[in-house]
Amino acid sequence: MHPHFAPLARRTALALATSATAAAHAQPTVLAPVVVTATRADATPFEVPAAIDRIDGDALRAGRAQVNLSEGLGAVPGLLARDRQNYAQDVQISVRGFGARASFGIRGVRLYVDDIPATLPDGQGQITNVDIGTVSRVEVLRGPFSALYGNSSGGVISIYSEAPAGPPRVDAGIAFGSDGLRRVAASSSGKTGGFAYTLGASRFETDGYRRHGAAERRLANARLNWKLGTDTQLTLVANSVELPEAQDPLGLTRAQWQADPRGVDPVAISFDTRKTMQQTQGGLVLEHGIDAANTLRLMVYRGHRTTLQFQAIPTTTQGNALHPGGVIDLARDYEGADLRWRWKGELGEGTASLVAGIAADTLREHRMGTQNFIGTQLGVQGALRRDETNRVRNADPYLQAEWRPTPAWLLNAGVRRATVKFNSADAYVTRTNPDDSGAARYGATLPVLGASYALSETLRVYATAGRGFETPTLNELAYRASGLTGMNFALQASRSRSVETGIKARPGAGAELTLALFETRTDNEIVTQTNAGGRATFQNAGATRRRGLEASGSWQLAPTLQAQAAATWLDARYRDGFLTCAATPCAAASTPVAAGNRIPGIARTALFGAVTWQPAGGWRFGAEARALGKVDVNDLNSDAAPGYATVAAYAGYQLSLGAWDLGALLRVDNLADRRYAGSVIVNDGNGRFFEPAPGRTWLASANATYRF
């Protein structure tokens, strides 16, 4: 263990144990039960032998713009969610360092919305289809148990829409703020007999903090529940998201950022870098109680997504006979099913449950590439340079067991056999461009074992261990080094081994504390090989190690006053050296990356604190502070985004007038007007690593609810 890590862990563990033991001899406090389902078994986070957090929808929305999921996840230790101020890309999300290398989209972390995967079978995901206004809760599962969700499960984020139990209501809201932010939203929910519904829609627009950063996004979400009998329930989930156009300001070099954080590289203007996206999807979940002990659940889903992305690649580079062009044109159709059986009963002197299932998913991608110019005109689709159909599919059986032999002990075990198959059919074959069709298959058996023990009613300790694996995504397979065409099927999956131990305490009335220590060792880590001319190629680079400490706490200081805090220490390093490309242009990896270098895109320290005063009516206030350590921008660790700290505050008023609830809010972020990089583009081939965050910004909003 790291010499600075051990004393901190001992001091924190001792403080938790001391306070919890003292509380055990005092009058015990029974907290309201909070249930999580991300472990596929209804359980309280306090008992589960895993690091898992639940954020309720009201807490996610309180005092916030409700534009990005990253706004409300700061209190989750080990999770780093950063707003890029670039809606042509997704929010950056990493869990314990997994997913940090993603230059766009979300990878390395499994995403689910109402149990429907938002991560495709190749491990690439997106979260733009979430309507925050209708979210009931978000569950974040970290550590070894995440592997039971298969490929690219460095962590699991599960988002659930509201399932109303009361009479119908209608909500409407409007918000506006700095940089032309405008958001309107409406939702309706209710329950009548055996039918319940939640409907929501929103429209968001911004001129962008940076020039060439304007965007518009439209969301619609529906969740319908039918009680088909005493033991049968059917849920229909449907949603759509549309980006009519989101301008892409790209990243900035350090010199550009320091000179003008609102600026944009000239190539973004000349090539009119931008993205257009549409996605629609739907799913059905059928749950049937066979008897008191056995339950059967079937989930099926299907979706379609189109993306058109214009990149800034020099015309001379695009003119190369083997270059795929400067416009990415994707059409993706995906579908899948998850069939699950669950048994709950008695085993020996205690209780037990068993879950057995199989998850199958398929993706069909039609990928086309064209030049981003015609003659001297830039920013338009030109000649065809790539045309292929890629398919990815998996069929993963899994088994999980939970046994409570005594009231103090809880034992969990599980295993998943993950198999992912890739196939590419090349339709762009010319005299200078050969047939690059090919296939690859990846597989792994992923076992997990965990145990939790109650030292007292207010103190639990746990330990867990497991294995995981991560295949390359289609985007990482898309190119080979040295100017060769075709998919890089020589790229192997990375494999990891994780261990975790922790303490969960309830030291007093309305207080919960958690501490987790973890280590993950990975072989065949997927890293950048070359990045030039708009093409990034990847390679396997030996071993890495991620180890860290997470601590969090929440305190109900008074009936309407709550405090939260979270802290993360994460040391993520390459254990083996490798070669990479550090200059543009480059034809091969030739620059050594030393063993011991930090994995880029990961902050070593992260802190969060918040205080909220939120009565049922009248005035309400809140303040939060965030701090992040420096973040290396490339494998060479030759530059880094400096650490920073920011403070935000809001004030609002809530009024009830009969059937109406009315509210208003004013929020200010970055009160000290700090200049900092909100996110980084890891290993950018042009040295444009930095994505600046706004200075001081404001938000004003109003909402109304009518209850029938």
Secondary structure, 3 states (H helix, E strand, C coil): CCCCHHHHHHHHHHHHHHHHHHHHHCCCCCCCCCCECCCCCCECCCCCCCEEEEEEHHHHHCCCCCCCHHHHCCCCCCEEEECCCCCCCCCEEEECCECCCCCCCEECCEEEECCEECECCCCEECCCCCCHHHEEEEEEEECHHHHHHCCCCCEEEEEEECCCCCCCEEEEEEEEEHHHEEEEEEEEEEEECCEEEEEEEEEEEECCCCCCCCEEEEEEEEEEEEEEECCEEEEEEEEEEEEEEEECCCCECHHHHHHCCCCCCHHHHHCCCEEEEEEEEEEEEEEEECCCCEEEEEEEEEEEEEEEEECCCCHHHHCCCCCCCCEEEEEEEEEEEEEEEEEEEEECCEEEEEEEEEEEEEEEEEEEEECCEECCEECCCCCEEEEEEEEEEEEEEEEEEEEECCCCEEEEEEEEEEEEEEEEEECCCCCCCCCCCEEEEEEEEEEEEEEEEEEECCEEEEEEEEEEEECCCHHHHCCCCCCCCCCCCCCCCEEEEEEEEEEEECCCCCEEEEEEEEEEEEECCEEEEEEECCEEEEEECCEEEEEEEEEEEEEEEECCEEEEEEEEEEEEEECCCEEECCCCCCCCCCEEECCCCECCCCECEEEEEEEEECCCCEEEEEEEEEEECCEECCCCCCCEECCEEEEEEEEEEEEEECCEEEEEEEEEECCCCCCCEEEECCCCCCCCCEEECCCCEEEEEEEEEEEC
